[in-house]
Amino acid sequence: MEPLNRPAVIVADMLVDFITGALANPPSQEAIEPIARLLAGARERGWTVCYVNDAHLPGDPEERLWGPHAMAGTPGAQVIPELAPQPGDVQFAKRWYSGFHETGLDMYLRAQGADAVILVGQHAHICVQHTAGDAFISGYRVVLATDGISAFTPEDKADGVAYMETMYGAESATVDEILAA
């Protein structure tokens, strides 16, 4: 993997409702420790750390597909304690799959001088994939920390990662490989 110049880590939906709540995803447990290591390494290096978190309002389009989940202001819409944002980290509330759609994330990353995004969280074939697509369209280098990404099934994860690699030129690496670059 080529060295990263000015990366930003983007953590997607590591929320109570997605880990143990309304849309609990047991495979996401395996991503917690690698994400925690990536966040620690990113903070040590002075990299930008952003969280893009579902914060739905009643009647949002996703509610028709998934039922009520991560409703704004509820405990289910909070980042899990193991990955809690630290001083200097920034959280963006989202009502759509992509962390870029109507959140201000792109403007913030540009102000920070970021030229690459390192994506972790869930789900590989939904929110991570849509965030990667918007990052690509916005001109960012897209890096997937694959051990920090989960999905409902191994097939969903593999399909999502393969799609992002093919369609967005995403680079896949482990957290350790990213931190060593």
N, C-alpha and C positions, 0 to 999 in steps of 0.2 A: 504494500500500500504506500502510495506517495505521501509525503508529509502534508499535514494540514497547516494552512496558513492562519486564517482567522475563523475558526469554526464556532458554531453555536450548537449546543445540545438542546434538542427538543424532545420533551417527555410528553407522550400522548396518553391521556386518560388512565393514568394509574390511580384510579379513584376507588373509594370504598365500594360503590355500587358495581364496579367491574371486577373487583377482586373477591368480595364476599357478599355483596348485596344483591340488588334487583336483577342484575345481569351477570352474576358471578361466573368467572371464567377460571376454573381450577388450574389450567396450564400457566396462567399468569404468575403463579407463585414462583415458578422457576426463573422468571425474569427479574425479580426484585433484587437479588444479590448482585447480579451483573450491572444493573442500572445504578445501584448504590455505589459500586466501585467506579463506574464511569462518572457519576456526579462528583465524587470526591476528587478524582483525577482532574476533571474539568475545572473545578473550583481552584485547585492548587495551581493550575496553569493560567488562570485568569480568563478562561473561556466563558462566553455568554451562556447562561442556563435559563431556558424557558420551559414553562409548562403550558400545554394547551389542553384545557379541561372542558369536557361537556358541562354545560350549565343551562339546561333546558327550561323553557317556559311552557306552561300548559298549551297544548295544541301544536307544538312544534312538529314538523313533518316526520322526524324520526320516531315520535311517539306512536304513530300509526303502525310502524314496522316492529318496534321493539318494546312497546308499552312504556309507561312512565319509568324514567331512570335518570340519575344524576340531575335532579331538578334543582335549579339555582337556589342557593341558600340552604339546602338540606345537608345533613351529614353524609349522605350518599354521594354528593358532589365534591367531597373533600379529598385531597390527595392522601393516600395511606400514610400513616405515621412514619413508616420505615423510609419513605422517600420524601418526607416533608420539605417543602421549599425552605431555603436558608436566606439570610439577609443578602441582598444583591441579586437573587433570582427573581424572575418576573413570571407572573401567571396571566394567561389570556383565557378568558371565557369564550367558549364556542358553542354555537347552536347547530352546527353542521358537521359533517365528517372531517373536513379539512381544517387544520389549525390556522390556515391563512385566510379563510373566507370570512370577511367582515370582522376580523379580530384586531387589526393593527399590528400583527406580528411582522409582516414584511417591512413596514415603516420602522419598527423598532430594530430589526436586524440590520437594516441599511444604516441606521444611525450609529449602531455599534461597529460598523465596518465588517460585518460577517460576510464571508464569501463561500462558506460551506455549512451544511446542516448535518448533524449526526442525529439520526432518528432512533428512538426507542419507545416502547410502550405497546399499546394495543389499539386495534387489532391489525395484523400485517395486511390483511386483505380488505380492510375498511378504512379506519381513520389514519393509520400510518400510510397506507397507500395513497389516499387522497391528499394528505399533507405532502408526501413526496412529489406527487404530480404538480401541485402548485409551487413547490420549491423549485422544481425543474423548470417550469414555465417562467418563473421569476429569475432564473439565471444562477441559482445556487448549485454548487457541487453537492450531490446527495450521497450520504454515507449511511449504511444500515448497520447498526450494532446488533447483529443477528441474535446473540445470546440474551439481549435485552428487549427482544420483540416477541410477542406472543400472539396467539390466535385461538379460536375455539378448538381446532383440530390441527394435527401436524400437517395435514394436506392443505388446510387454509393458509397456514404459515408459509409452506413451501410455494404454493401458488402465488401468494401475495409478494413474496420476496422475488420470485422469478419474474413476475410482471414488472416490478419496479426496476429490476436489473435490465430487462429488455426494453421497456418503454421509456425509462428515464435515465438510463445509464448509471443507475445506482451502483455503488461499490459496497460489497458486503464484506464485513470483517467482524472479528470478535472484539469485545471491549479491550482485552489485553493487546490485541494487534493495533487498535486505534490509539491506545495510550502510549504504545511503543513507537508510533510513527513520528 
